[in-house]
Amino acid sequence: MAFQRIVTRKLPNGKVSKVYPFHISLEGMESVLLCRDDEDYDHLEKSFYISAIKTNCLVVMEIAMSNHGHTSVLAENFDSAFAMAQSAKKRHSQFLSWKYNEKSTLARSDISVKYLDSDWYVRNALAYIPRNAIDAGSKVEDYRWSSYRGMFSAGRSPGAVRAVANMGRREREALFHTHEDLSRVPWLVNSDGGVEPASACDFAYLESAFSGDQAFFLRKIGEVNMAEMQQMLVTSGRNRQTDTELLAVIKRLSDKWYHVYVMDLTPEQKAGLLTYLYRSYHTSIPQLARCLGMPRNIVAGLLTSSGARTPQGRSV
């Protein structure tokens, strides 16, 4: 069966809905690490899963590194994926602040959310995530802080010792550093208290992306162009682009999303692009107005009504 990039899933709140694939990256700073010891790595991984539950998303794959983290999620829309990224950053930042007595630990760290709008993009993003383990001097299959071992496992969690749902509230709160209600999650934990990925990830989506062929997945991990994916998934959008570069992005999205040329976008379609562009690219209201051919006050009004925020976190 051919891979279906956009699928229907039952979400954490019980709703059955059409969902779309996104890649989320959380970047630290040169002077501040996201993870300094095993407890920090474990917390960042759990932050991805808890934040997904909270924002009604599904984790497909994730990895926690010392200075960055990546996850692929299925979400109903960009806003849900962005909310999940914000939640994970806030949750981990609060944990680090509490543990190390440092205020605003991740205040200047960055998040990036990218919609994976083609099969090629999905496969390369899913291969890029576990390949990051090599940066830590580890083999992909040996890296501890990744959901890689849950892929192509037939849903088995051989290291599982307990179900989270069977734990008492206080035990869950202590293990996950959260007051979120986890009494109904299907997660299993291992002897170290870590989440077994096959119990928490939508591994079936990844396996479908690679036609159910693990060898195909392994080849893609070995072949993926890390520099290209770093640019597409992480760096792109963080540096201010010229009008010509941003217009090229708009043209591509117009064709992918609406199957029309940029000059033929309706006002409603332009409004639909605004929030995504503003959150995903280092742009401005004047630049968006120029490239979309819209009055500045209309752009500002639409962004304000959508609750969009500037890269510094201030409301428009």
Backbone torsions as a table, in degrees:
resi	resn	phi	psi	omega
1	MET	NA	136.5	-178.6
2	ALA	-66.7	146.4	179.3
3	PHE	-64.7	132.5	175.9
4	GLN	-106.3	108.9	-177.0
5	ARG	-69.2	-39.1	176.8
6	ILE	-102.4	121.1	-172.2
7	VAL	-129.5	171.8	175.0
8	THR	-108.2	130.7	-176.9
9	ARG	-138.7	155.3	169.9
10	LYS	-84.4	122.9	-175.2
11	LEU	-89.7	167.5	-177.9
12	PRO	-54.0	-30.3	-180.0
13	ASN	-84.2	4.4	178.2
14	GLY	93.3	-10.3	-179.6
15	LYS	-74.7	138.8	174.4
16	VAL	-97.6	123.2	-172.3
17	SER	-150.0	159.7	172.2
18	LYS	-74.3	134.3	-178.2
19	VAL	-129.4	156.7	-174.1
20	TYR	-125.0	150.2	-177.6
21	PRO	-85.8	136.9	177.5
22	PHE	-134.6	153.4	171.6
23	HIS	-113.0	135.2	179.2
24	ILE	-121.9	131.7	173.7
25	SER	-123.0	140.5	175.5
26	LEU	-119.3	116.9	-176.2
27	GLU	-109.7	134.6	174.8
28	GLY	-86.2	-158.9	178.6
29	MET	-123.8	165.3	-179.6
30	GLU	-60.1	-34.0	-174.6
31	SER	-92.4	-9.7	-177.4
32	VAL	-132.4	125.9	178.3
33	LEU	-91.3	145.0	173.6
34	LEU	-73.2	-35.1	-176.9
35	CYS	-135.8	124.0	-178.2
36	ARG	-111.2	-24.3	178.1
37	ASP	-146.4	179.2	-175.3
38	ASP	-57.5	-37.9	-179.4
39	GLU	-62.5	-37.8	179.8
40	ASP	-67.7	-43.4	178.0
41	TYR	-60.1	-45.0	-179.8
42	ASP	-61.8	-40.6	-178.8
43	HIS	-67.2	-40.4	179.8
44	LEU	-63.5	-43.1	177.0
45	GLU	-59.7	-46.8	-179.5
46	LYS	-65.7	-30.1	177.5
47	SER	-63.1	-37.4	177.1
48	PHE	-61.4	-46.9	-176.7
49	TYR	-69.2	-43.7	-179.7
50	ILE	-65.8	-41.3	179.7
51	SER	-65.8	-34.4	176.9
52	ALA	-64.8	-43.8	176.7
53	ILE	-59.5	-44.6	-176.1
54	LYS	-65.4	-35.0	-175.8
55	THR	-104.8	10.7	174.7
56	ASN	65.6	42.1	176.8
57	CYS	-116.6	168.9	177.9
58	LEU	-123.2	126.3	177.0
59	VAL	-78.1	131.2	174.6
60	VAL	-96.3	-47.9	179.2
61	MET	-155.6	152.9	179.6
62	GLU	-152.5	163.0	174.0
63	ILE	-152.0	143.4	175.6
64	ALA	-114.5	125.9	178.1
65	MET	-118.6	171.7	-177.0
66	SER	-62.0	-37.3	-176.1
67	ASN	-124.8	9.4	175.4
68	HIS	-163.1	163.0	176.8
69	GLY	-142.6	150.4	-179.7
70	HIS	-134.5	145.0	172.4
71	THR	-150.0	148.7	172.5
72	SER	-109.8	133.5	-177.5
73	VAL	-131.3	159.4	170.1
74	LEU	-107.0	127.7	-177.2
75	ALA	-141.2	157.2	179.8
76	GLU	-67.6	-28.7	-178.2
77	ASN	-163.7	174.8	-178.7
78	PHE	-62.0	-39.9	-177.8
79	ASP	-59.8	-39.7	178.9
80	SER	-65.9	-42.5	178.6
81	ALA	-65.0	-39.8	179.6
82	PHE	-67.0	-39.7	177.6
83	ALA	-63.3	-37.5	177.9
84	MET	-63.3	-43.7	179.1
85	ALA	-62.6	-44.0	178.6
86	GLN	-62.6	-41.7	-179.5
87	SER	-63.4	-43.1	-179.6
88	ALA	-64.0	-42.8	178.2
89	LYS	-62.3	-48.0	-178.6
90	LYS	-62.7	-43.7	-178.0
91	ARG	-62.8	-45.7	-178.3
92	HIS	-71.3	-35.6	178.1
93	SER	-62.6	-43.6	179.0
94	GLN	-64.0	-37.4	178.5
95	PHE	-64.5	-46.9	-179.8
96	LEU	-64.7	-38.6	178.7
97	SER	-62.3	-42.4	179.1
98	TRP	-67.3	-44.6	-174.5
99	LYS	-70.5	-42.6	-174.4
100	TYR	-104.9	3.9	179.1
101	ASN	56.2	43.4	179.2
102	GLU	-119.7	127.5	-178.2
103	LYS	-84.4	144.7	176.2
104	SER	50.9	45.7	-175.0
105	THR	-55.2	-44.5	-176.7
106	LEU	-109.7	23.9	-176.0
107	ALA	-57.2	-37.1	-177.8
108	ARG	-102.4	10.1	174.4
109	SER	-76.4	167.2	-170.9
110	ASP	-126.9	150.1	171.6
111	ILE	-121.5	149.6	177.6
112	SER	-136.9	131.4	179.7
113	VAL	-122.0	123.2	-178.6
114	LYS	-123.3	130.6	174.3
115	TYR	-78.1	126.9	-178.7
116	LEU	-89.4	95.5	-166.5
117	ASP	-96.9	16.5	175.1
118	SER	-153.6	160.2	177.9
119	ASP	-60.9	-40.0	178.6
120	TRP	-59.2	-44.8	-178.2
121	TYR	-63.8	-42.9	179.3
122	VAL	-61.1	-51.1	-175.9
123	ARG	-63.1	-42.0	-179.0
124	ASN	-70.4	-35.1	176.6
125	ALA	-66.5	-42.4	-179.6
126	LEU	-68.9	-28.0	175.8
127	ALA	-80.1	-34.2	-179.5
128	TYR	-63.7	-37.7	-175.3
129	ILE	-59.3	-57.5	-179.4
130	PRO	-69.5	-26.5	-179.7
131	ARG	-62.4	-22.0	178.4
132	ASN	-59.5	-22.0	-179.0
133	ALA	-58.6	-28.6	-178.7
134	ILE	-64.0	-29.7	177.5
135	ASP	-62.3	-24.5	179.8
136	ALA	-92.2	9.6	179.2
137	GLY	74.3	24.8	-177.0
138	SER	-118.9	155.3	168.3
139	LYS	-73.2	146.9	-178.8
140	VAL	-54.0	-43.7	-174.9
141	GLU	-75.2	-15.8	-177.9
142	ASP	-99.4	-9.0	-175.2
143	TYR	-72.4	126.9	-171.4
144	ARG	-74.7	-35.5	-168.1
145	TRP	-98.5	55.1	-178.1
146	SER	-148.5	153.7	178.3
147	SER	-88.2	9.3	-177.1
148	TYR	-52.1	-42.4	-174.4
149	ARG	-66.6	-13.8	178.9
150	GLY	-87.6	-7.1	-179.1
151	MET	-86.7	141.5	-178.9
152	PHE	52.6	42.4	179.3
153	SER	-111.9	8.4	-176.6
154	ALA	58.6	27.1	178.0
155	GLY	76.5	8.5	-178.1
156	ARG	-85.4	147.7	176.0
157	SER	-127.0	79.6	-174.2
158	PRO	-62.3	-22.3	-178.9
159	GLY	-90.8	1.0	-174.8
160	ALA	-70.5	140.1	177.0
161	VAL	-124.1	-22.5	-178.3
162	ARG	-149.6	152.7	174.0
163	ALA	-95.3	133.2	-179.8
164	VAL	-59.6	-37.7	-178.2
165	ALA	-63.2	-22.5	-179.0
166	ASN	-88.8	-3.3	-179.8
167	MET	-83.1	158.0	172.9
168	GLY	-75.0	159.8	-176.9
169	ARG	-57.2	-46.3	-177.7
170	ARG	-65.9	-35.5	178.0
171	GLU	-66.4	-41.8	177.6
172	ARG	-62.9	-43.9	-179.0
173	GLU	-62.1	-39.8	179.7
174	ALA	-69.5	-38.3	-176.7
175	LEU	-75.5	-34.0	-175.3
176	PHE	-108.8	-2.0	179.4
177	HIS	53.2	48.8	-178.6
178	THR	-153.1	154.7	173.7
179	HIS	-103.0	5.8	177.5
180	GLU	-63.3	146.3	179.6
181	ASP	-76.2	109.9	180.0
182	LEU	-111.4	22.7	-175.1
183	SER	-72.3	-14.7	-177.1
184	ARG	-116.3	4.5	-179.3
185	VAL	-73.2	149.7	-179.4
186	PRO	-87.2	10.4	-172.5
187	TRP	-67.2	147.2	172.7
188	LEU	-119.0	147.3	177.5
189	VAL	-117.5	154.3	179.3
190	ASN	-93.9	-174.1	-175.4
191	SER	-65.8	-20.1	177.5
192	ASP	-89.4	-1.4	-178.4
193	GLY	85.9	4.6	178.8
194	GLY	-83.2	153.1	179.3
195	VAL	-75.4	130.5	173.9
196	GLU	-77.6	116.7	-171.1
197	PRO	-59.4	-33.3	-179.0
198	ALA	-63.9	-21.8	179.6
199	SER	-89.5	-9.7	-174.0
200	ALA	-124.4	-16.7	-177.9
201	CYS	-101.4	154.5	171.9
202	ASP	-86.0	70.4	-176.9
203	PHE	-63.0	-26.2	-179.0
204	ALA	-64.1	-32.7	179.0
205	TYR	-66.5	-46.5	179.1
206	LEU	-61.7	-45.5	-178.1
207	GLU	-61.7	-37.9	177.2
208	SER	-64.7	-37.1	-179.9
209	ALA	-61.0	-26.8	-179.7
210	PHE	-110.9	28.5	174.2
211	SER	56.4	29.9	179.6
212	GLY	67.2	17.8	-174.4
213	ASP	-113.4	105.8	-178.9
214	GLN	-63.2	-34.5	179.0
215	ALA	-62.2	-37.3	177.4
216	PHE	-62.0	-44.8	179.0
217	PHE	-61.2	-45.1	-179.1
218	LEU	-65.6	-38.5	177.5
219	ARG	-63.4	-41.8	-179.3
220	LYS	-65.5	-38.5	176.8
221	ILE	-60.6	-40.7	-179.5
222	GLY	-72.2	-28.7	-174.1
223	GLU	-96.6	-17.9	-172.1
224	VAL	-57.7	135.8	179.1
225	ASN	-81.9	101.0	-173.8
226	MET	-64.7	-39.0	-179.7
227	ALA	-64.8	-41.2	179.5
228	GLU	-65.0	-44.9	-178.7
229	MET	-71.2	-33.9	174.8
230	GLN	-59.0	-43.2	179.5
231	GLN	-66.2	-44.5	-175.1
232	MET	-73.3	-39.1	-172.7
233	LEU	-95.3	-27.0	-171.9
234	VAL	-118.7	-56.1	-172.4
235	THR	-76.7	-42.1	-177.5
236	SER	-56.6	128.1	179.5
237	GLY	99.2	-17.1	179.4
238	ARG	-88.6	-24.1	174.9
239	ASN	-99.1	139.4	-179.9
240	ARG	-61.1	128.4	-179.6
241	GLN	-97.0	155.4	174.9
242	THR	-72.3	165.5	177.4
243	ASP	-58.3	-39.1	-179.3
244	THR	-63.6	-42.1	179.6
245	GLU	-67.4	-42.1	179.5
246	LEU	-68.5	-37.2	177.8
247	LEU	-63.2	-35.6	176.8
248	ALA	-63.9	-38.4	176.2
249	VAL	-63.6	-45.5	-179.3
250	ILE	-62.3	-40.4	178.8
251	LYS	-62.5	-42.6	-179.9
252	ARG	-64.9	-43.5	179.9
253	LEU	-67.5	-36.8	178.7
254	SER	-59.8	-42.3	-179.7
255	ASP	-71.1	-43.4	-177.6
256	LYS	-68.9	-44.3	-173.1
257	TRP	-85.5	-42.2	-170.8
258	TYR	-118.7	-8.1	179.3
259	HIS	59.4	37.3	176.7
260	VAL	-135.0	160.5	174.6
261	TYR	-73.8	150.7	-174.4
262	VAL	-55.7	-36.1	-179.0
263	MET	-69.5	-15.8	-178.0
264	ASP	-99.8	5.6	178.0
265	LEU	-63.0	136.6	175.1
266	THR	-79.1	162.4	176.5
267	PRO	-55.6	-36.5	179.5
268	GLU	-67.1	-39.6	179.6
269	GLN	-68.6	-39.0	176.5
270	LYS	-62.2	-41.3	178.5
271	ALA	-62.3	-35.7	179.5
272	GLY	-66.9	-28.0	179.6
273	LEU	-81.5	-25.2	-171.0
274	LEU	-56.6	-54.5	-175.5
275	THR	-61.4	-43.4	179.7
276	TYR	-60.4	-47.4	-178.7
277	LEU	-64.9	-40.9	-176.3
278	TYR	-68.5	-35.4	-178.4
279	ARG	-85.2	-27.6	-174.1
280	SER	-96.1	-18.8	-175.9
281	TYR	-128.0	146.9	179.5
282	HIS	-78.5	82.0	-175.1
283	THR	-124.9	-169.5	-177.2
284	SER	-146.0	165.4	178.5
285	ILE	-61.4	-45.6	177.9
286	PRO	-59.8	-40.7	-179.3
287	GLN	-67.6	-41.2	177.2
288	LEU	-62.7	-40.3	179.3
289	ALA	-62.1	-42.9	179.8
290	ARG	-65.0	-48.8	-172.8
291	CYS	-73.7	-27.6	179.3
292	LEU	-98.8	-5.4	179.4
293	GLY	65.5	44.6	-178.1
294	MET	-125.4	150.0	175.7
295	PRO	-64.0	145.0	-178.0
296	ARG	-59.4	-40.6	-177.0
297	ASN	-66.4	-30.5	177.3
298	ILE	-70.8	-43.1	178.0
299	VAL	-59.9	-48.2	-179.5
300	ALA	-61.5	-41.5	-179.6
301	GLY	-64.7	-41.8	-179.9
302	LEU	-66.8	-39.9	179.1
303	LEU	-67.8	-39.1	178.2
304	THR	-63.7	-44.3	-178.6
305	SER	-67.1	-25.0	179.9
306	SER	-86.5	-8.4	-179.1
307	GLY	79.0	17.3	-179.4
308	ALA	-64.5	150.4	-179.7
309	ARG	-123.6	154.7	178.0
310	THR	-73.5	165.7	178.2
311	PRO	-57.6	-23.7	179.2
312	GLN	-85.5	-1.6	175.9
313	GLY	93.8	0.6	179.6
314	ARG	-87.9	143.9	177.8
315	SER	-65.0	152.4	179.4
316	VAL	-64.5	NA	NA
